[in-house]
Amino acid sequence: MKRSHALNPSPRCIRVAAHKAMALAALHANSSLSTRLARYNHHMQRARALEASLAPAAATDTTLSIRPATPTVVTSVATAVLEVRHG
């Protein structure tokens, strides 16, 4: 769950948190399993939709940049220690 560090979060952030709380409360309600699951799914769907509308367009980009791992001094020392101990 993303947490806002704002001292006074926007009303939409508060609404997202409320829907997530209602979704969890729905799971613990004294109802049938199908009713609890339907209520949970309904509130989580609303929370996800509100979160999606809050996110700026650049933040919704899911591409990751992965750099190749470069050996460091620590890895070479750790390798040397393993070779000495298990020689």
Buried (B, 14 or more C-beta within 10 A) or exposed (E): EEEEEEEEEEEEBEBBBBBBEBBEEBEEEEEEEEEBEEBBEBBBEBBEEBBEEBEEEEEEEEEEEEEEEEEEEEEEEEEEEEEEEEE
